[in-house]
Amino acid sequence: MKINKHNFKKDAKDSNETKEQKVKLIPYTMNRDNLRVKSKAYPYGINMIDAPNMWKASYRGQGIKVAIIDTGCDVNHVSLKDNIAGVRNFTPEDNKDPNVVIDRVGHGTHVAGIVAANGKVDSVIGAAPEAELYILKALDRTGSGKSSWVINAVNYAVDLKVDVISMSLGMPEKDNKLERAIKNAIKNNILVVCAAGNEGDGNYDDFEYSYPAAYVDVIAVGAVDKKAVPASFSNANLVIDCVAPGVDIISTYPNNRFASLSGTSMAAPYVSGTVALLKNWSRDVFQRELTESELYAQLIKYTKTLQYPRTIQGNGLIYLKQR
């Protein structure tokens, strides 16, 4: 039987309502930088989730709005610039200019490429290469920020009426205000996708929780390698929804570069891109807009069970083979 997290309830430690928490990038690994990529050479993750089989039926994600809440983005990257529909800075950097989202870390640029790199000459291709990206910078050059910056970004995404929010960041305790903002986004039919966290120790019975991924209402994504083996760093717990490629992932990097990174930070945007594809596909199939919970159910249908405990894979590996 597959797990449906939207029916799952768990107790969690409440944070102080007035306490300003620090949010950080989920720790990740830089494998290789300054990589050369070949035209039409798909990253292994694209083939692993079988995205090309869904591209025609989903218009490659065309018109779907994906908000990426991260460290910003190289908005002039040749593989991304045509897909970036809007930007907003919620940090104090660059004199608090709301229109400047310089990525001084590289993480946000990498995540953006996994979702929607265009795949043109000498480029990688993202899961939904024609999706519209909204770059919401809520973490600064240190890879960290305040929970209020993230909350403001989530609320802004709701105002934009995006279809998907993608977050590869975390904190050790829950924040009630952030949870309310996320619940409001979901109430507005936005699917919220979060990296599960990289505090794993390889023991599937030893649970690690990172927020916002541990909130019941979000889609928590763990990582596997190219052989579909769970990454040793990927968090195990009772609220994992699914897994996606997250080891040695090649994607865009600032200054028109490409790099390989590893982490659940890389797995989550594969799912964000997948949701973008399913949104378009479902409109044609069902002739209406699916609700957030209905689209979540479709996502779970497009998973493949792995031979590992549910605590590390949830419902399984995202796999878009047409049924």
Backbone torsions as a table, in degrees:
resi	resn	phi	psi	omega
1	MET	NA	137.1	178.7
2	LYS	-82.9	148.3	-179.8
3	ILE	-83.2	131.5	171.7
4	ASN	-111.2	103.5	-173.1
5	LYS	-66.3	-21.6	-178.5
6	HIS	-69.4	-11.0	174.6
7	ASN	-104.0	4.0	-174.8
8	PHE	-94.0	136.9	178.1
9	LYS	-122.3	140.8	175.3
10	LYS	-149.4	153.2	175.8
11	ASP	-85.0	146.4	177.4
12	ALA	-145.0	154.2	-179.3
13	LYS	-69.6	126.8	178.6
14	ASP	-78.2	140.9	175.1
15	SER	-86.7	163.1	171.3
16	ASN	-65.4	127.2	-175.7
17	GLU	-57.8	-31.7	-175.4
18	THR	-98.5	-4.3	-176.4
19	LYS	-75.3	129.4	176.7
20	GLU	-87.5	113.4	-177.2
21	GLN	-91.2	155.7	175.4
22	LYS	-95.5	131.9	178.7
23	VAL	-110.5	138.8	-178.9
24	LYS	-130.6	159.1	167.8
25	LEU	-59.2	140.7	172.1
26	ILE	-66.9	126.8	-175.9
27	PRO	-51.4	135.1	-177.7
28	TYR	-137.0	171.3	-177.2
29	THR	-117.2	129.7	170.6
30	MET	-86.0	118.2	-179.6
31	ASN	-91.9	-52.1	-176.5
32	ARG	-149.6	143.6	178.4
33	ASP	-122.2	169.2	178.3
34	ASN	53.1	44.2	-179.2
35	LEU	-79.3	146.5	171.1
36	ARG	-92.7	135.7	177.1
37	VAL	-121.8	149.3	-178.9
38	LYS	-102.2	147.3	178.2
39	SER	-58.9	135.0	176.1
40	LYS	66.6	16.2	174.7
41	ALA	-95.1	103.7	-176.3
42	TYR	-73.6	137.8	170.2
43	PRO	-58.6	149.1	-174.7
44	TYR	-58.0	-31.4	-178.2
45	GLY	-62.3	-34.3	179.1
46	ILE	-62.8	-44.5	178.1
47	ASN	-72.9	-32.6	-177.2
48	MET	-64.9	-38.5	177.9
49	ILE	-89.0	-2.2	177.6
50	ASP	63.7	36.8	179.9
51	ALA	-58.2	-40.8	-178.7
52	PRO	-56.7	-29.5	178.6
53	ASN	-68.5	-19.1	-179.0
54	MET	-101.4	-12.1	-172.6
55	TRP	-60.6	-44.5	-178.1
56	LYS	-64.6	-45.1	-177.6
57	ALA	-71.3	-17.6	-175.5
58	SER	-114.6	6.4	-178.9
59	TYR	56.0	29.6	177.1
60	ARG	56.6	26.4	178.2
61	GLY	83.8	11.7	-175.5
62	GLN	-56.8	129.4	175.9
63	GLY	84.3	-6.5	179.7
64	ILE	-85.6	133.1	-175.9
65	LYS	-96.7	120.6	178.9
66	VAL	-117.5	119.7	177.0
67	ALA	-93.5	126.7	178.7
68	ILE	-109.9	112.0	-179.7
69	ILE	-97.9	107.5	-168.7
70	ASP	-160.9	-146.6	-176.2
71	THR	-91.4	12.8	-175.3
72	GLY	99.8	-158.9	-176.9
73	CYS	-165.9	150.4	169.0
74	ASP	-78.1	94.1	-173.9
75	VAL	-71.6	-9.9	178.2
76	ASN	-100.4	4.1	178.9
77	HIS	-60.0	132.2	-174.9
78	VAL	-58.7	-28.2	-177.6
79	SER	-87.0	-6.6	-174.4
80	LEU	-124.6	-28.7	-166.8
81	LYS	-57.6	-31.3	-179.1
82	ASP	-77.4	-12.7	-177.8
83	ASN	-101.8	-8.6	-176.7
84	ILE	-84.9	114.8	-175.1
85	ALA	-97.0	-19.1	-179.0
86	GLY	-170.9	156.8	178.9
87	VAL	-138.5	158.2	174.7
88	ARG	-160.6	133.4	179.5
89	ASN	-104.1	124.9	178.7
90	PHE	-111.2	8.8	179.2
91	THR	-102.8	169.2	177.3
92	PRO	-77.4	-6.0	-176.0
93	GLU	-64.2	155.3	178.3
94	ASP	54.7	45.2	177.4
95	ASN	56.6	31.8	178.8
96	LYS	59.8	23.5	178.5
97	ASP	-64.6	117.1	-175.6
98	PRO	-67.3	-15.2	-176.2
99	ASN	-101.5	7.6	-179.7
100	VAL	-113.3	117.9	-176.7
101	VAL	-127.1	42.8	-179.5
102	ILE	-56.1	130.4	179.9
103	ASP	-96.9	101.8	-179.0
104	ARG	-92.2	2.5	179.9
105	VAL	-108.3	-41.8	-178.0
106	GLY	103.7	-21.1	-175.5
107	HIS	-62.0	-48.9	-178.1
108	GLY	-63.2	-38.0	178.1
109	THR	-64.4	-39.8	179.8
110	HIS	-65.2	-44.9	178.9
111	VAL	-61.6	-43.6	-179.2
112	ALA	-59.4	-39.7	-179.9
113	GLY	-67.7	-34.5	177.8
114	ILE	-64.7	-36.2	178.3
115	VAL	-72.5	-49.7	-165.1
116	ALA	-150.1	32.0	171.4
117	ALA	-59.1	143.3	-168.3
118	ASN	-80.0	-15.7	176.5
119	GLY	72.2	18.0	179.5
120	LYS	-77.5	-167.3	-171.3
121	VAL	-52.5	130.3	178.4
122	ASP	51.3	51.7	-179.7
123	SER	-142.7	160.8	168.9
124	VAL	-83.8	171.3	177.0
125	ILE	-126.0	140.8	-180.0
126	GLY	-89.5	174.1	-178.6
127	ALA	-65.0	-35.7	179.4
128	ALA	-128.1	77.5	-167.4
129	PRO	-68.4	-3.6	175.7
130	GLU	-120.8	15.4	175.9
131	ALA	-71.6	158.4	177.3
132	GLU	-95.6	127.6	-177.8
133	LEU	-101.3	133.7	173.0
134	TYR	-115.4	111.4	-174.7
135	ILE	-90.3	109.9	-178.1
136	LEU	-113.2	104.9	-175.1
137	LYS	-84.6	112.6	-179.0
138	ALA	-123.5	1.4	176.3
139	LEU	-126.8	143.1	-174.3
140	ASP	-95.5	-164.7	-175.7
141	ARG	-64.1	-17.1	177.3
142	THR	-85.9	-3.1	-176.2
143	GLY	76.2	19.9	-179.2
144	SER	-139.3	171.0	179.9
145	GLY	-171.1	-176.2	178.8
146	LYS	-94.9	150.4	179.5
147	SER	-60.0	-31.3	179.5
148	SER	-64.2	-31.7	177.9
149	TRP	-65.9	-41.2	179.5
150	VAL	-67.7	-42.1	178.5
151	ILE	-59.5	-45.1	178.9
152	ASN	-61.5	-37.3	178.6
153	ALA	-67.5	-41.8	177.8
154	VAL	-61.9	-45.7	179.8
155	ASN	-63.2	-37.5	178.1
156	TYR	-65.1	-39.7	177.9
157	ALA	-62.0	-37.7	176.3
158	VAL	-62.8	-44.1	178.7
159	ASP	-61.5	-33.0	178.9
160	LEU	-74.7	-13.9	-176.0
161	LYS	60.2	46.5	177.0
162	VAL	-71.3	167.1	178.7
163	ASP	-95.4	-30.9	-175.4
164	VAL	-140.2	140.7	169.0
165	ILE	-115.2	129.0	-179.5
166	SER	-116.4	124.0	-179.7
167	MET	-132.1	123.6	175.8
168	SER	-117.7	64.4	-177.6
169	LEU	-145.0	168.9	-177.3
170	GLY	-164.6	168.2	174.7
171	MET	-152.0	155.5	-171.9
172	PRO	-76.5	-20.7	-178.7
173	GLU	-123.2	155.5	179.2
174	LYS	-73.3	153.2	177.9
175	ASP	-125.3	116.0	-173.3
176	ASN	-61.5	-37.6	-179.5
177	LYS	-67.3	-40.5	177.7
178	LEU	-66.0	-40.4	179.1
179	GLU	-62.3	-39.9	178.6
180	ARG	-65.3	-39.5	178.3
181	ALA	-63.2	-40.9	179.2
182	ILE	-67.3	-42.5	177.5
183	LYS	-60.3	-37.6	178.4
184	ASN	-66.6	-38.7	176.6
185	ALA	-61.3	-44.9	-179.9
186	ILE	-65.6	-38.2	176.0
187	LYS	-59.5	-28.3	178.0
188	ASN	-91.7	21.2	173.1
189	ASN	70.0	27.6	177.3
190	ILE	-101.8	129.4	174.3
191	LEU	-85.2	132.0	-177.3
192	VAL	-110.9	117.6	-175.8
193	VAL	-110.4	129.6	-175.6
194	CYS	-133.3	141.8	173.0
195	ALA	-67.6	133.4	-173.3
196	ALA	-68.7	-27.5	-178.8
197	GLY	118.2	154.1	-175.1
198	ASN	-116.9	35.3	178.4
199	GLU	-96.8	11.6	-176.2
200	GLY	-64.5	153.8	179.6
201	ASP	-123.3	10.6	179.7
202	GLY	84.9	-6.4	177.4
203	ASN	-97.4	111.8	-174.0
204	TYR	-74.6	-8.6	176.5
205	ASP	-101.4	0.1	178.6
206	ASP	-106.0	106.1	-168.4
207	PHE	-88.6	139.8	175.0
208	GLU	-126.6	133.8	-179.0
209	TYR	-121.3	136.8	175.3
210	SER	-131.9	138.1	179.4
211	TYR	-104.9	141.2	17.6
212	PRO	-88.2	-2.0	-176.8
213	ALA	-59.6	-28.8	-176.5
214	ALA	-80.4	-6.8	173.6
215	TYR	-65.5	138.0	-174.4
216	VAL	-60.6	-32.6	-170.3
217	ASP	-83.5	-13.1	-178.3
218	VAL	-89.6	171.3	175.2
219	ILE	-99.2	107.9	-177.4
220	ALA	-92.3	127.6	-171.0
221	VAL	-119.3	123.7	173.6
222	GLY	-95.4	176.0	-173.9
223	ALA	-118.5	144.9	170.8
224	VAL	-127.9	163.6	176.4
225	ASP	-92.1	-174.2	-174.5
226	LYS	-67.4	-12.4	175.2
227	LYS	-99.7	11.1	-179.9
228	ALA	64.6	28.5	173.6
229	VAL	-93.4	130.2	179.7
230	PRO	-56.0	134.4	178.2
231	ALA	-66.0	139.5	-176.9
232	SER	-61.6	-26.6	-178.3
233	PHE	-83.8	-13.2	-172.6
234	SER	-71.5	130.0	-178.1
235	ASN	-60.6	139.5	170.9
236	ALA	-107.4	136.7	176.7
237	ASN	-171.8	-172.5	-174.8
238	LEU	-92.5	5.3	-177.4
239	VAL	-126.0	15.8	174.0
240	ILE	-68.2	132.8	179.0
241	ASP	-93.5	-41.6	-173.9
242	CYS	-165.6	173.7	176.4
243	VAL	-128.7	159.6	179.9
244	ALA	-151.0	167.3	180.0
245	PRO	-58.0	131.9	-178.5
246	GLY	-148.6	12.9	-179.9
247	VAL	-119.8	126.8	179.2
248	ASP	55.7	56.0	-177.6
249	ILE	-95.8	121.0	179.3
250	ILE	-90.1	127.5	178.8
251	SER	-155.0	-174.8	-176.9
252	THR	-68.5	153.5	-179.4
253	TYR	-147.3	153.3	-175.1
254	PRO	-53.4	153.9	179.2
255	ASN	66.1	41.1	176.9
256	ASN	58.3	30.3	177.7
257	ARG	-101.4	173.3	174.2
258	PHE	-132.5	145.1	-177.7
259	ALA	-145.8	161.1	176.0
260	SER	-109.3	123.2	177.1
261	LEU	-125.0	159.5	176.4
262	SER	-129.7	141.1	177.5
263	GLY	156.8	163.9	172.8
264	THR	-66.0	-16.5	172.9
265	SER	-58.9	-29.8	-179.3
266	MET	-86.3	-28.0	180.0
267	ALA	-72.6	-41.3	-176.9
268	ALA	-57.3	-46.0	179.8
269	PRO	-66.0	-23.8	172.6
270	TYR	-62.6	-38.7	178.8
271	VAL	-73.0	-37.5	176.8
272	SER	-59.8	-43.9	176.7
273	GLY	-64.8	-38.2	178.0
274	THR	-62.1	-43.1	178.3
275	VAL	-61.1	-39.1	177.5
276	ALA	-60.0	-42.6	178.0
277	LEU	-64.7	-45.4	-178.1
278	LEU	-65.1	-29.9	178.9
279	LYS	-62.2	-48.4	178.3
280	ASN	-67.4	-44.2	-179.8
281	TRP	-58.1	-44.4	-176.1
282	SER	-67.3	-31.5	178.0
283	ARG	-60.9	-41.6	179.5
284	ASP	-72.4	-41.4	-175.1
285	VAL	-71.9	-43.9	-175.0
286	PHE	-99.4	-7.3	177.8
287	GLN	58.4	31.9	176.9
288	ARG	-165.8	170.9	175.2
289	GLU	-82.9	123.9	175.4
290	LEU	-76.6	150.6	174.4
291	THR	-73.3	169.4	178.6
292	GLU	-57.9	-45.0	-178.5
293	SER	-68.7	-34.3	177.0
294	GLU	-68.2	-39.8	179.4
295	LEU	-69.9	-36.3	174.2
296	TYR	-58.8	-42.8	179.9
297	ALA	-62.9	-38.2	177.0
298	GLN	-65.7	-40.2	177.2
299	LEU	-58.4	-45.1	-178.2
300	ILE	-66.3	-30.8	175.3
301	LYS	-62.9	-30.5	-179.8
302	TYR	-94.1	53.2	172.9
303	THR	-128.3	156.5	179.6
304	LYS	-122.6	122.9	-177.2
305	THR	-69.2	131.2	176.4
306	LEU	-100.3	163.4	-177.1
307	GLN	-87.5	57.5	179.2
308	TYR	-139.8	162.4	178.9
309	PRO	-60.1	151.7	179.4
310	ARG	-64.1	-22.9	-178.4
311	THR	-66.7	-16.4	179.0
312	ILE	-110.0	-19.3	-176.7
313	GLN	-120.8	-10.6	-175.7
314	GLY	60.6	-123.7	-179.8
315	ASN	-83.6	-11.4	176.4
316	GLY	125.2	-169.7	-177.5
317	LEU	-81.6	131.6	174.8
318	ILE	-59.1	128.3	-175.3
319	TYR	-150.1	109.2	-169.7
320	LEU	-92.7	25.9	176.7
321	LYS	-62.6	128.7	-178.3
322	GLN	-61.6	130.9	179.7
323	ARG	-81.3	NA	NA
